[in-house]
Amino acid sequence: MCIAFPMKVKELLPDHHGIVESDGVERRVSLRLLEQCGVNDYVLVHAGYAIEKLSEESALENLRIMNELKDELGL
């Protein structure tokens, strides 16, 4: 099973890369698969690649659900 995480773009870097953040964790990811992406956009990240751009509403809802699951599992 594969899981992609909603993350917020904090910084755009050269060569179609960016710094994304979620829950205080920052990662460098490739933005090459997206046509357009900017700072403060939410993206779905899997295996080091932003694979889809999300609306803020959708991203926050996904994060809320993931946090509920973490709480239920005691993580």
Distance bins in CASP14 RR format, pairs under 12 A and 6 or more apart:
PFRMAT RR
TARGET T0000
AUTHOR 0000-0000-0000
RMODE 2
METHOD distances of the structure
MODEL  1
1 46 0 0 0 0 0 1 0 0 0 0 0
2 44 0 0 0 0 0 1 0 0 0 0 0
2 45 0 0 0 0 0 1 0 0 0 0 0
2 46 1 0 0 1 0 0 0 0 0 0 0
2 47 1 0 0 1 0 0 0 0 0 0 0
2 48 0 0 0 0 0 1 0 0 0 0 0
2 49 0 0 0 0 0 1 0 0 0 0 0
2 51 0 0 0 0 0 1 0 0 0 0 0
3 44 0 0 0 0 1 0 0 0 0 0 0
3 45 0 0 0 0 1 0 0 0 0 0 0
3 46 1 0 0 1 0 0 0 0 0 0 0
3 47 0 0 0 0 0 1 0 0 0 0 0
3 51 0 0 0 0 0 1 0 0 0 0 0
3 62 0 0 0 0 0 1 0 0 0 0 0
3 65 0 0 0 0 0 1 0 0 0 0 0
3 66 0 0 0 0 1 0 0 0 0 0 0
3 69 0 0 0 0 0 1 0 0 0 0 0
4 20 0 0 0 0 0 1 0 0 0 0 0
4 22 0 0 0 0 0 1 0 0 0 0 0
4 29 0 0 0 0 0 1 0 0 0 0 0
4 33 0 0 0 0 0 1 0 0 0 0 0
4 42 0 0 0 0 0 1 0 0 0 0 0
4 43 0 0 0 0 1 0 0 0 0 0 0
4 44 1 0 1 0 0 0 0 0 0 0 0
4 45 1 0 0 1 0 0 0 0 0 0 0
4 46 1 1 0 0 0 0 0 0 0 0 0
4 47 0 0 0 0 1 0 0 0 0 0 0
4 48 0 0 0 0 1 0 0 0 0 0 0
4 49 0 0 0 0 1 0 0 0 0 0 0
4 50 0 0 0 0 1 0 0 0 0 0 0
4 51 1 0 0 1 0 0 0 0 0 0 0
4 52 1 0 0 1 0 0 0 0 0 0 0
4 54 0 0 0 0 1 0 0 0 0 0 0
4 59 0 0 0 0 0 1 0 0 0 0 0
4 62 0 0 0 0 1 0 0 0 0 0 0
4 66 0 0 0 0 0 1 0 0 0 0 0
5 20 0 0 0 0 1 0 0 0 0 0 0
5 21 0 0 0 0 0 1 0 0 0 0 0
5 22 1 0 0 1 0 0 0 0 0 0 0
5 23 0 0 0 0 1 0 0 0 0 0 0
5 25 0 0 0 0 1 0 0 0 0 0 0
5 27 0 0 0 0 1 0 0 0 0 0 0
5 29 0 0 0 0 0 1 0 0 0 0 0
5 42 0 0 0 0 0 1 0 0 0 0 0
5 43 0 0 0 0 1 0 0 0 0 0 0
5 44 1 0 0 1 0 0 0 0 0 0 0
5 45 1 0 1 0 0 0 0 0 0 0 0
5 46 1 0 0 1 0 0 0 0 0 0 0
5 47 0 0 0 0 0 1 0 0 0 0 0
5 48 0 0 0 0 0 1 0 0 0 0 0
5 49 0 0 0 0 0 1 0 0 0 0 0
5 50 0 0 0 0 0 1 0 0 0 0 0
5 51 0 0 0 0 0 1 0 0 0 0 0
5 52 0 0 0 0 0 1 0 0 0 0 0
5 54 0 0 0 0 0 1 0 0 0 0 0
5 59 0 0 0 0 1 0 0 0 0 0 0
5 62 0 0 0 0 1 0 0 0 0 0 0
5 63 0 0 0 0 1 0 0 0 0 0 0
5 65 0 0 0 0 0 1 0 0 0 0 0
5 66 1 0 0 1 0 0 0 0 0 0 0
5 67 0 0 0 0 0 1 0 0 0 0 0
5 70 0 0 0 0 0 1 0 0 0 0 0
6 20 0 0 0 0 1 0 0 0 0 0 0
6 21 0 0 0 0 0 1 0 0 0 0 0
6 22 1 0 0 1 0 0 0 0 0 0 0
6 23 0 0 0 0 0 1 0 0 0 0 0
6 41 0 0 0 0 0 1 0 0 0 0 0
6 42 1 0 1 0 0 0 0 0 0 0 0
6 43 1 0 0 1 0 0 0 0 0 0 0
6 44 1 0 1 0 0 0 0 0 0 0 0
6 45 1 0 0 1 0 0 0 0 0 0 0
6 46 0 0 0 0 0 1 0 0 0 0 0
6 50 0 0 0 0 0 1 0 0 0 0 0
6 51 0 0 0 0 0 1 0 0 0 0 0
6 52 0 0 0 0 1 0 0 0 0 0 0
6 53 0 0 0 0 0 1 0 0 0 0 0
6 54 1 0 1 0 0 0 0 0 0 0 0
6 55 0 0 0 0 0 1 0 0 0 0 0
6 56 0 0 0 0 1 0 0 0 0 0 0
6 57 0 0 0 0 0 1 0 0 0 0 0
6 58 1 0 0 1 0 0 0 0 0 0 0
6 59 1 1 0 0 0 0 0 0 0 0 0
6 60 1 0 0 1 0 0 0 0 0 0 0
6 61 0 0 0 0 1 0 0 0 0 0 0
6 62 1 0 1 0 0 0 0 0 0 0 0
6 63 1 0 1 0 0 0 0 0 0 0 0
6 64 0 0 0 0 0 1 0 0 0 0 0
6 65 0 0 0 0 0 1 0 0 0 0 0
6 66 0 0 0 0 1 0 0 0 0 0 0
6 67 0 0 0 0 0 1 0 0 0 0 0
7 18 0 0 0 0 0 1 0 0 0 0 0
7 19 0 0 0 0 1 0 0 0 0 0 0
7 20 1 1 0 0 0 0 0 0 0 0 0
7 21 1 0 0 1 0 0 0 0 0 0 0
7 22 1 0 1 0 0 0 0 0 0 0 0
7 23 0 0 0 0 1 0 0 0 0 0 0
7 24 0 0 0 0 0 1 0 0 0 0 0
7 25 0 0 0 0 1 0 0 0 0 0 0
7 26 0 0 0 0 1 0 0 0 0 0 0
7 27 1 0 0 1 0 0 0 0 0 0 0
7 28 0 0 0 0 0 1 0 0 0 0 0
7 29 1 0 0 1 0 0 0 0 0 0 0
7 31 0 0 0 0 0 1 0 0 0 0 0
7 37 0 0 0 0 0 1 0 0 0 0 0
7 40 0 0 0 0 0 1 0 0 0 0 0
7 41 0 0 0 0 1 0 0 0 0 0 0
7 42 1 0 0 1 0 0 0 0 0 0 0
7 43 1 0 0 1 0 0 0 0 0 0 0
7 44 1 0 0 1 0 0 0 0 0 0 0
7 45 1 0 1 0 0 0 0 0 0 0 0
7 46 0 0 0 0 0 1 0 0 0 0 0
7 48 0 0 0 0 0 1 0 0 0 0 0
7 49 0 0 0 0 0 1 0 0 0 0 0
7 50 1 0 0 1 0 0 0 0 0 0 0
7 51 0 0 0 0 0 1 0 0 0 0 0
7 52 0 0 0 0 0 1 0 0 0 0 0
7 53 0 0 0 0 0 1 0 0 0 0 0
7 54 0 0 0 0 1 0 0 0 0 0 0
7 59 0 0 0 0 1 0 0 0 0 0 0
7 60 0 0 0 0 0 1 0 0 0 0 0
7 62 0 0 0 0 0 1 0 0 0 0 0
7 63 0 0 0 0 1 0 0 0 0 0 0
7 66 0 0 0 0 0 1 0 0 0 0 0
8 18 0 0 0 0 0 1 0 0 0 0 0
8 19 0 0 0 0 1 0 0 0 0 0 0
8 20 1 0 0 1 0 0 0 0 0 0 0
8 21 1 0 1 0 0 0 0 0 0 0 0
8 22 1 0 0 1 0 0 0 0 0 0 0
8 23 0 0 0 0 0 1 0 0 0 0 0
8 24 0 0 0 0 0 1 0 0 0 0 0
8 25 0 0 0 0 0 1 0 0 0 0 0
8 26 0 0 0 0 1 0 0 0 0 0 0
8 27 0 0 0 0 0 1 0 0 0 0 0
8 29 0 0 0 0 0 1 0 0 0 0 0
8 37 0 0 0 0 0 1 0 0 0 0 0
8 38 0 0 0 0 0 1 0 0 0 0 0
8 39 0 0 0 0 1 0 0 0 0 0 0
8 40 1 0 0 1 0 0 0 0 0 0 0
8 41 1 0 0 1 0 0 0 0 0 0 0
8 42 1 0 1 0 0 0 0 0 0 0 0
8 43 1 0 0 1 0 0 0 0 0 0 0
8 44 0 0 0 0 0 1 0 0 0 0 0
8 45 0 0 0 0 0 1 0 0 0 0 0
8 50 0 0 0 0 0 1 0 0 0 0 0
8 53 0 0 0 0 0 1 0 0 0 0 0
8 54 0 0 0 0 1 0 0 0 0 0 0
8 56 0 0 0 0 1 0 0 0 0 0 0
8 59 1 0 0 1 0 0 0 0 0 0 0
8 60 0 0 0 0 1 0 0 0 0 0 0
8 63 0 0 0 0 1 0 0 0 0 0 0
9 17 0 0 0 0 0 1 0 0 0 0 0
9 18 1 0 0 1 0 0 0 0 0 0 0
9 19 1 0 0 1 0 0 0 0 0 0 0
9 20 1 0 1 0 0 0 0 0 0 0 0
9 21 0 0 0 0 1 0 0 0 0 0 0
9 22 0 0 0 0 0 1 0 0 0 0 0
9 26 0 0 0 0 0 1 0 0 0 0 0
9 27 0 0 0 0 0 1 0 0 0 0 0
9 28 0 0 0 0 0 1 0 0 0 0 0
9 29 0 0 0 0 1 0 0 0 0 0 0
9 31 1 0 0 1 0 0 0 0 0 0 0
9 34 0 0 0 0 1 0 0 0 0 0 0
9 36 0 0 0 0 0 1 0 0 0 0 0
9 37 1 0 0 1 0 0 0 0 0 0 0
9 38 1 0 1 0 0 0 0 0 0 0 0
9 39 1 0 1 0 0 0 0 0 0 0 0
9 40 1 0 0 1 0 0 0 0 0 0 0
9 41 1 0 1 0 0 0 0 0 0 0 0
9 42 1 0 0 1 0 0 0 0 0 0 0
9 43 1 0 0 1 0 0 0 0 0 0 0
9 44 0 0 0 0 0 1 0 0 0 0 0
9 45 0 0 0 0 1 0 0 0 0 0 0
9 50 1 0 0 1 0 0 0 0 0 0 0
9 53 0 0 0 0 1 0 0 0 0 0 0
9 54 0 0 0 0 0 1 0 0 0 0 0
9 56 0 0 0 0 0 1 0 0 0 0 0
9 59 0 0 0 0 0 1 0 0 0 0 0
10 18 1 0 0 1 0 0 0 0 0 0 0
10 19 1 0 1 0 0 0 0 0 0 0 0
10 20 1 0 0 1 0 0 0 0 0 0 0
10 21 1 0 1 0 0 0 0 0 0 0 0
10 22 0 0 0 0 0 1 0 0 0 0 0
10 24 0 0 0 0 0 1 0 0 0 0 0
10 25 0 0 0 0 0 1 0 0 0 0 0
10 26 1 0 0 1 0 0 0 0 0 0 0
10 27 0 0 0 0 1 0 0 0 0 0 0
10 28 0 0 0 0 0 1 0 0 0 0 0
10 29 0 0 0 0 0 1 0 0 0 0 0
10 37 0 0 0 0 0 1 0 0 0 0 0
10 38 0 0 0 0 0 1 0 0 0 0 0
10 39 1 0 0 1 0 0 0 0 0 0 0
10 40 0 0 0 0 1 0 0 0 0 0 0
10 41 0 0 0 0 0 1 0 0 0 0 0
10 42 0 0 0 0 0 1 0 0 0 0 0
10 43 0 0 0 0 0 1 0 0 0 0 0
11 17 0 0 0 0 1 0 0 0 0 0 0
11 18 1 0 1 0 0 0 0 0 0 0 0
11 19 1 0 1 0 0 0 0 0 0 0 0
11 20 0 0 0 0 1 0 0 0 0 0 0
11 21 0 0 0 0 1 0 0 0 0 0 0
11 26 0 0 0 0 1 0 0 0 0 0 0
11 27 0 0 0 0 0 1 0 0 0 0 0
11 28 0 0 0 0 1 0 0 0 0 0 0
11 29 0 0 0 0 0 1 0 0 0 0 0
11 31 0 0 0 0 0 1 0 0 0 0 0
11 37 0 0 0 0 0 1 0 0 0 0 0
11 38 0 0 0 0 1 0 0 0 0 0 0
11 39 1 0 0 1 0 0 0 0 0 0 0
11 40 0 0 0 0 0 1 0 0 0 0 0
11 41 0 0 0 0 0 1 0 0 0 0 0
12 18 1 0 1 0 0 0 0 0 0 0 0
12 19 0 0 0 0 1 0 0 0 0 0 0
12 20 0 0 0 0 0 1 0 0 0 0 0
12 28 0 0 0 0 0 1 0 0 0 0 0
12 29 0 0 0 0 0 1 0 0 0 0 0
12 30 0 0 0 0 0 1 0 0 0 0 0
12 31 1 0 0 1 0 0 0 0 0 0 0
12 34 0 0 0 0 0 1 0 0 0 0 0
12 36 0 0 0 0 0 1 0 0 0 0 0
12 37 1 0 0 1 0 0 0 0 0 0 0
12 38 1 0 0 1 0 0 0 0 0 0 0
12 39 1 0 0 1 0 0 0 0 0 0 0
12 40 0 0 0 0 0 1 0 0 0 0 0
12 41 0 0 0 0 1 0 0 0 0 0 0
12 43 0 0 0 0 0 1 0 0 0 0 0
12 50 0 0 0 0 0 1 0 0 0 0 0
13 19 1 0 0 1 0 0 0 0 0 0 0
13 20 0 0 0 0 0 1 0 0 0 0 0
13 27 0 0 0 0 0 1 0 0 0 0 0
13 28 1 0 0 1 0 0 0 0 0 0 0
13 29 0 0 0 0 1 0 0 0 0 0 0
13 30 0 0 0 0 1 0 0 0 0 0 0
13 31 0 0 0 0 1 0 0 0 0 0 0
13 32 0 0 0 0 0 1 0 0 0 0 0
13 37 0 0 0 0 0 1 0 0 0 0 0
13 38 0 0 0 0 0 1 0 0 0 0 0
13 39 0 0 0 0 0 1 0 0 0 0 0
14 28 0 0 0 0 0 1 0 0 0 0 0
14 30 0 0 0 0 0 1 0 0 0 0 0
14 31 0 0 0 0 0 1 0 0 0 0 0
14 32 0 0 0 0 0 1 0 0 0 0 0
15 28 0 0 0 0 0 1 0 0 0 0 0
15 29 0 0 0 0 0 1 0 0 0 0 0
15 30 0 0 0 0 1 0 0 0 0 0 0
15 31 0 0 0 0 1 0 0 0 0 0 0
15 32 0 0 0 0 1 0 0 0 0 0 0
16 28 0 0 0 0 0 1 0 0 0 0 0
16 29 0 0 0 0 1 0 0 0 0 0 0
16 30 1 0 0 1 0 0 0 0 0 0 0
16 31 1 0 1 0 0 0 0 0 0 0 0
16 32 1 0 1 0 0 0 0 0 0 0 0
16 33 0 0 0 0 1 0 0 0 0 0 0
16 34 0 0 0 0 1 0 0 0 0 0 0
16 35 0 0 0 0 0 1 0 0 0 0 0
16 36 0 0 0 0 0 1 0 0 0 0 0
16 37 0 0 0 0 1 0 0 0 0 0 0
16 38 0 0 0 0 0 1 0 0 0 0 0
16 49 0 0 0 0 0 1 0 0 0 0 0
16 50 0 0 0 0 1 0 0 0 0 0 0
17 27 0 0 0 0 0 1 0 0 0 0 0
17 28 1 0 1 0 0 0 0 0 0 0 0
17 29 1 0 0 1 0 0 0 0 0 0 0
17 30 1 0 1 0 0 0 0 0 0 0 0
17 31 1 0 0 1 0 0 0 0 0 0 0
17 32 0 0 0 0 1 0 0 0 0 0 0
17 33 0 0 0 0 0 1 0 0 0 0 0
17 34 0 0 0 0 0 1 0 0 0 0 0
17 37 0 0 0 0 0 1 0 0 0 0 0
17 48 0 0 0 0 1 0 0 0 0 0 0
17 49 0 0 0 0 0 1 0 0 0 0 0
17 50 0 0 0 0 1 0 0 0 0 0 0
18 26 0 0 0 0 1 0 0 0 0 0 0
18 27 0 0 0 0 1 0 0 0 0 0 0
18 28 1 0 0 1 0 0 0 0 0 0 0
18 29 1 0 1 0 0 0 0 0 0 0 0
18 30 1 0 0 1 0 0 0 0 0 0 0
18 31 1 0 1 0 0 0 0 0 0 0 0
18 32 0 0 0 0 0 1 0 0 0 0 0
18 34 0 0 0 0 0 1 0 0 0 0 0
18 37 0 0 0 0 1 0 0 0 0 0 0
18 38 0 0 0 0 1 0 0 0 0 0 0
18 39 0 0 0 0 1 0 0 0 0 0 0
18 41 0 0 0 0 0 1 0 0 0 0 0
18 43 0 0 0 0 1 0 0 0 0 0 0
18 45 0 0 0 0 0 1 0 0 0 0 0
18 48 0 0 0 0 0 1 0 0 0 0 0
18 49 0 0 0 0 0 1 0 0 0 0 0
18 50 0 0 0 0 1 0 0 0 0 0 0
19 25 0 0 0 0 0 1 0 0 0 0 0
19 26 1 0 1 0 0 0 0 0 0 0 0
19 27 1 0 0 1 0 0 0 0 0 0 0
19 28 1 0 1 0 0 0 0 0 0 0 0
19 29 1 0 0 1 0 0 0 0 0 0 0
19 30 0 0 0 0 0 1 0 0 0 0 0
19 31 0 0 0 0 0 1 0 0 0 0 0
19 37 0 0 0 0 0 1 0 0 0 0 0
19 38 0 0 0 0 0 1 0 0 0 0 0
19 39 0 0 0 0 1 0 0 0 0 0 0
19 43 0 0 0 0 0 1 0 0 0 0 0
19 45 0 0 0 0 0 1 0 0 0 0 0
19 48 0 0 0 0 0 1 0 0 0 0 0
19 50 0 0 0 0 0 1 0 0 0 0 0
20 26 1 0 0 1 0 0 0 0 0 0 0
20 27 1 0 1 0 0 0 0 0 0 0 0
20 28 0 0 0 0 1 0 0 0 0 0 0
20 29 1 0 1 0 0 0 0 0 0 0 0
20 30 0 0 0 0 0 1 0 0 0 0 0
20 31 0 0 0 0 1 0 0 0 0 0 0
20 34 0 0 0 0 0 1 0 0 0 0 0
20 37 0 0 0 0 1 0 0 0 0 0 0
20 38 0 0 0 0 0 1 0 0 0 0 0
20 39 0 0 0 0 0 1 0 0 0 0 0
20 40 0 0 0 0 0 1 0 0 0 0 0
20 41 0 0 0 0 1 0 0 0 0 0 0
20 42 0 0 0 0 1 0 0 0 0 0 0
20 43 1 0 0 1 0 0 0 0 0 0 0
20 44 0 0 0 0 0 1 0 0 0 0 0
20 45 1 0 0 1 0 0 0 0 0 0 0
20 46 0 0 0 0 0 1 0 0 0 0 0
20 48 0 0 0 0 1 0 0 0 0 0 0
20 49 0 0 0 0 0 1 0 0 0 0 0
20 50 1 0 0 1 0 0 0 0 0 0 0
20 51 0 0 0 0 0 1 0 0 0 0 0
20 53 0 0 0 0 0 1 0 0 0 0 0
20 54 0 0 0 0 0 1 0 0 0 0 0
20 59 0 0 0 0 0 1 0 0 0 0 0
21 27 1 0 0 1 0 0 0 0 0 0 0
21 28 0 0 0 0 0 1 0 0 0 0 0
21 29 0 0 0 0 0 1 0 0 0 0 0
21 39 0 0 0 0 0 1 0 0 0 0 0
21 40 0 0 0 0 0 1 0 0 0 0 0
21 41 0 0 0 0 0 1 0 0 0 0 0
21 42 0 0 0 0 0 1 0 0 0 0 0
21 43 0 0 0 0 0 1 0 0 0 0 0
21 45 0 0 0 0 0 1 0 0 0 0 0
21 59 0 0 0 0 0 1 0 0 0 0 0
21 63 0 0 0 0 0 1 0 0 0 0 0
22 29 0 0 0 0 0 1 0 0 0 0 0
22 42 0 0 0 0 1 0 0 0 0 0 0
22 43 0 0 0 0 0 1 0 0 0 0 0
22 44 0 0 0 0 0 1 0 0 0 0 0
22 45 0 0 0 0 1 0 0 0 0 0 0
22 54 0 0 0 0 0 1 0 0 0 0 0
22 59 0 0 0 0 1 0 0 0 0 0 0
22 60 0 0 0 0 0 1 0 0 0 0 0
22 62 0 0 0 0 0 1 0 0 0 0 0
22 63 1 0 0 1 0 0 0 0 0 0 0
22 66 0 0 0 0 1 0 0 0 0 0 0
22 67 0 0 0 0 0 1 0 0 0 0 0
23 63 0 0 0 0 1 0 0 0 0 0 0
23 66 0 0 0 0 1 0 0 0 0 0 0
23 67 0 0 0 0 1 0 0 0 0 0 0
23 70 0 0 0 0 1 0 0 0 0 0 0
23 75 0 0 0 0 0 1 0 0 0 0 0
24 63 0 0 0 0 0 1 0 0 0 0 0
25 45 0 0 0 0 0 1 0 0 0 0 0
26 45 0 0 0 0 0 1 0 0 0 0 0
27 43 0 0 0 0 0 1 0 0 0 0 0
27 45 1 0 0 1 0 0 0 0 0 0 0
27 46 0 0 0 0 0 1 0 0 0 0 0
27 47 0 0 0 0 0 1 0 0 0 0 0
27 48 1 0 0 1 0 0 0 0 0 0 0
27 49 0 0 0 0 0 1 0 0 0 0 0
27 50 0 0 0 0 0 1 0 0 0 0 0
28 45 0 0 0 0 0 1 0 0 0 0 0
28 48 0 0 0 0 1 0 0 0 0 0 0
28 49 0 0 0 0 0 1 0 0 0 0 0
28 50 0 0 0 0 0 1 0 0 0 0 0
29 37 0 0 0 0 0 1 0 0 0 0 0
29 43 1 0 0 1 0 0 0 0 0 0 0
29 44 0 0 0 0 0 1 0 0 0 0 0
29 45 1 0 1 0 0 0 0 0 0 0 0
29 46 0 0 0 0 1 0 0 0 0 0 0
29 47 0 0 0 0 1 0 0 0 0 0 0
29 48 1 0 1 0 0 0 0 0 0 0 0
29 49 1 0 0 1 0 0 0 0 0 0 0
29 50 1 0 1 0 0 0 0 0 0 0 0
29 51 0 0 0 0 1 0 0 0 0 0 0
30 37 0 0 0 0 0 1 0 0 0 0 0
30 43 0 0 0 0 0 1 0 0 0 0 0
30 45 0 0 0 0 1 0 0 0 0 0 0
30 46 0 0 0 0 0 1 0 0 0 0 0
30 47 0 0 0 0 1 0 0 0 0 0 0
30 48 1 0 0 1 0 0 0 0 0 0 0
30 49 1 0 1 0 0 0 0 0 0 0 0
30 50 1 0 0 1 0 0 0 0 0 0 0
30 51 0 0 0 0 1 0 0 0 0 0 0
31 37 1 0 1 0 0 0 0 0 0 0 0
31 38 0 0 0 0 1 0 0 0 0 0 0
31 39 0 0 0 0 0 1 0 0 0 0 0
31 41 0 0 0 0 1 0 0 0 0 0 0
31 43 1 0 0 1 0 0 0 0 0 0 0
31 44 0 0 0 0 0 1 0 0 0 0 0
31 45 0 0 0 0 1 0 0 0 0 0 0
31 48 0 0 0 0 0 1 0 0 0 0 0
31 49 0 0 0 0 1 0 0 0 0 0 0
31 50 1 0 1 0 0 0 0 0 0 0 0
31 51 0 0 0 0 0 1 0 0 0 0 0
31 52 0 0 0 0 0 1 0 0 0 0 0
31 53 0 0 0 0 1 0 0 0 0 0 0
32 43 0 0 0 0 0 1 0 0 0 0 0
32 48 0 0 0 0 0 1 0 0 0 0 0
32 49 1 0 0 1 0 0 0 0 0 0 0
32 50 0 0 0 0 1 0 0 0 0 0 0
32 51 0 0 0 0 0 1 0 0 0 0 0
33 43 0 0 0 0 1 0 0 0 0 0 0
33 44 0 0 0 0 0 1 0 0 0 0 0
33 45 0 0 0 0 0 1 0 0 0 0 0
33 46 0 0 0 0 1 0 0 0 0 0 0
33 47 0 0 0 0 0 1 0 0 0 0 0
33 48 0 0 0 0 0 1 0 0 0 0 0
33 49 1 0 1 0 0 0 0 0 0 0 0
33 50 1 0 0 1 0 0 0 0 0 0 0
33 51 1 0 1 0 0 0 0 0 0 0 0
33 52 0 0 0 0 1 0 0 0 0 0 0
33 53 0 0 0 0 1 0 0 0 0 0 0
34 41 0 0 0 0 1 0 0 0 0 0 0
34 42 0 0 0 0 0 1 0 0 0 0 0
34 43 1 0 0 1 0 0 0 0 0 0 0
34 44 0 0 0 0 1 0 0 0 0 0 0
34 45 0 0 0 0 0 1 0 0 0 0 0
34 49 0 0 0 0 1 0 0 0 0 0 0
34 50 1 0 1 0 0 0 0 0 0 0 0
34 51 0 0 0 0 1 0 0 0 0 0 0
34 52 1 0 0 1 0 0 0 0 0 0 0
34 53 1 0 1 0 0 0 0 0 0 0 0
34 54 0 0 0 0 0 1 0 0 0 0 0
35 41 0 0 0 0 0 1 0 0 0 0 0
35 43 0 0 0 0 0 1 0 0 0 0 0
35 50 0 0 0 0 0 1 0 0 0 0 0
35 52 0 0 0 0 0 1 0 0 0 0 0
35 53 0 0 0 0 1 0 0 0 0 0 0
36 43 0 0 0 0 0 1 0 0 0 0 0
36 50 0 0 0 0 0 1 0 0 0 0 0
36 53 1 0 0 1 0 0 0 0 0 0 0
37 43 1 0 0 1 0 0 0 0 0 0 0
37 44 0 0 0 0 0 1 0 0 0 0 0
37 45 0 0 0 0 0 1 0 0 0 0 0
37 49 0 0 0 0 0 1 0 0 0 0 0
37 50 1 0 0 1 0 0 0 0 0 0 0
37 51 0 0 0 0 0 1 0 0 0 0 0
37 52 0 0 0 0 0 1 0 0 0 0 0
37 53 1 0 0 1 0 0 0 0 0 0 0
37 54 0 0 0 0 0 1 0 0 0 0 0
38 50 0 0 0 0 0 1 0 0 0 0 0
38 53 0 0 0 0 1 0 0 0 0 0 0
40 53 0 0 0 0 0 1 0 0 0 0 0
40 56 0 0 0 0 1 0 0 0 0 0 0
40 59 0 0 0 0 0 1 0 0 0 0 0
41 50 0 0 0 0 1 0 0 0 0 0 0
41 52 0 0 0 0 0 1 0 0 0 0 0
41 53 1 0 1 0 0 0 0 0 0 0 0
41 54 0 0 0 0 1 0 0 0 0 0 0
41 55 0 0 0 0 1 0 0 0 0 0 0
41 56 0 0 0 0 1 0 0 0 0 0 0
41 58 0 0 0 0 0 1 0 0 0 0 0
41 59 0 0 0 0 1 0 0 0 0 0 0
42 50 0 0 0 0 1 0 0 0 0 0 0
42 52 0 0 0 0 1 0 0 0 0 0 0
42 53 1 0 0 1 0 0 0 0 0 0 0
42 54 1 0 1 0 0 0 0 0 0 0 0
42 55 1 0 0 1 0 0 0 0 0 0 0
42 56 1 0 1 0 0 0 0 0 0 0 0
42 57 0 0 0 0 1 0 0 0 0 0 0
42 58 1 0 0 1 0 0 0 0 0 0 0
42 59 1 1 0 0 0 0 0 0 0 0 0
42 60 0 0 0 0 1 0 0 0 0 0 0
42 61 0 0 0 0 0 1 0 0 0 0 0
42 62 0 0 0 0 1 0 0 0 0 0 0
42 63 0 0 0 0 1 0 0 0 0 0 0
43 49 0 0 0 0 1 0 0 0 0 0 0
43 50 1 1 0 0 0 0 0 0 0 0 0
43 51 1 0 0 1 0 0 0 0 0 0 0
43 52 1 0 0 1 0 0 0 0 0 0 0
43 53 1 0 1 0 0 0 0 0 0 0 0
43 54 1 0 0 1 0 0 0 0 0 0 0
43 55 0 0 0 0 0 1 0 0 0 0 0
43 56 0 0 0 0 0 1 0 0 0 0 0
43 58 0 0 0 0 0 1 0 0 0 0 0
43 59 0 0 0 0 1 0 0 0 0 0 0
43 62 0 0 0 0 0 1 0 0 0 0 0
44 50 1 0 0 1 0 0 0 0 0 0 0
44 51 1 0 1 0 0 0 0 0 0 0 0
44 52 1 0 1 0 0 0 0 0 0 0 0
44 53 1 0 0 1 0 0 0 0 0 0 0
44 54 1 0 1 0 0 0 0 0 0 0 0
44 55 0 0 0 0 0 1 0 0 0 0 0
44 58 0 0 0 0 1 0 0 0 0 0 0
44 59 0 0 0 0 1 0 0 0 0 0 0
44 62 0 0 0 0 1 0 0 0 0 0 0
44 63 0 0 0 0 0 1 0 0 0 0 0
44 66 0 0 0 0 0 1 0 0 0 0 0
45 51 1 0 0 1 0 0 0 0 0 0 0
45 52 0 0 0 0 1 0 0 0 0 0 0
45 53 0 0 0 0 0 1 0 0 0 0 0
45 54 0 0 0 0 0 1 0 0 0 0 0
45 59 0 0 0 0 0 1 0 0 0 0 0
45 62 0 0 0 0 0 1 0 0 0 0 0
46 52 0 0 0 0 1 0 0 0 0 0 0
50 59 0 0 0 0 0 1 0 0 0 0 0
52 58 0 0 0 0 1 0 0 0 0 0 0
52 59 0 0 0 0 0 1 0 0 0 0 0
52 62 0 0 0 0 0 1 0 0 0 0 0
53 59 0 0 0 0 1 0 0 0 0 0 0
54 60 0 0 0 0 1 0 0 0 0 0 0
54 61 0 0 0 0 1 0 0 0 0 0 0
54 62 1 0 0 1 0 0 0 0 0 0 0
54 63 0 0 0 0 0 1 0 0 0 0 0
55 61 0 0 0 0 1 0 0 0 0 0 0
55 62 0 0 0 0 0 1 0 0 0 0 0
56 62 0 0 0 0 0 1 0 0 0 0 0
56 63 0 0 0 0 0 1 0 0 0 0 0
57 63 0 0 0 0 0 1 0 0 0 0 0
57 64 0 0 0 0 0 1 0 0 0 0 0
58 64 0 0 0 0 0 1 0 0 0 0 0
58 65 0 0 0 0 0 1 0 0 0 0 0
59 65 0 0 0 0 0 1 0 0 0 0 0
59 66 0 0 0 0 0 1 0 0 0 0 0
60 66 0 0 0 0 0 1 0 0 0 0 0
60 67 0 0 0 0 0 1 0 0 0 0 0
61 67 0 0 0 0 0 1 0 0 0 0 0
61 68 0 0 0 0 0 1 0 0 0 0 0
62 68 0 0 0 0 0 1 0 0 0 0 0
62 69 0 0 0 0 0 1 0 0 0 0 0
63 69 0 0 0 0 0 1 0 0 0 0 0
63 70 0 0 0 0 0 1 0 0 0 0 0
64 70 0 0 0 0 0 1 0 0 0 0 0
64 71 0 0 0 0 0 1 0 0 0 0 0
65 71 0 0 0 0 0 1 0 0 0 0 0
65 72 0 0 0 0 0 1 0 0 0 0 0
66 72 0 0 0 0 0 1 0 0 0 0 0
66 73 0 0 0 0 0 1 0 0 0 0 0
66 75 0 0 0 0 0 1 0 0 0 0 0
67 73 0 0 0 0 0 1 0 0 0 0 0
67 74 0 0 0 0 0 1 0 0 0 0 0
67 75 0 0 0 0 1 0 0 0 0 0 0
68 74 0 0 0 0 0 1 0 0 0 0 0
68 75 0 0 0 0 0 1 0 0 0 0 0
69 75 0 0 0 0 1 0 0 0 0 0 0
END
